[in-house]
């Protein structure tokens, strides 16, 4: 009877120990997808310049571990981003912030694109006007040349008269 009681105590103790171990796990452990979601805000600063979710180097793993710890501590995305910027500078951000001088990084590409488009349009219009002006000059030159008598016209008149005289001689 004593043997059966000992087995029962061992089984109950083992079962309780397993239950305590499962309770010892953190209740809100950060999942891989949560870490990856927040990690998309950063690039690795070890020099590889990869996005943090795809960096397999040790520094990238360390950053992901820090992010996981902050998520476990119930930090939101904004608080984690502020923490990382405070400790590792703005160079760790995957995209510049949309305030202050960094706003130029968001606006300038569109400004340059607009100015380039306007410049191309101006060049096309100028080329078109230049072509019109050249065509007008050419037509004016042709018209002027058509109006003034040419030396060849004088020679033609001389030969026409001679031809007419010859034809009259032969009764043509």
Long-range contacts (C-beta under 8 A, 24 or more apart in sequence): 26-72, 28-72, 28-74, 29-68, 29-72, 30-67, 30-68, 30-69, 30-71, 30-72, 34-71, 35-64, 35-67, 35-68, 35-71, 37-77, 38-67, 38-71, 38-77, 38-80, 38-81, 39-63, 39-64, 39-67, 40-94, 41-77, 41-80, 41-81, 41-84, 41-93, 41-94, 42-84, 42-92, 42-93, 42-94, 43-92, 43-93, 43-94, 45-88, 45-91, 45-92, 51-94, 52-94
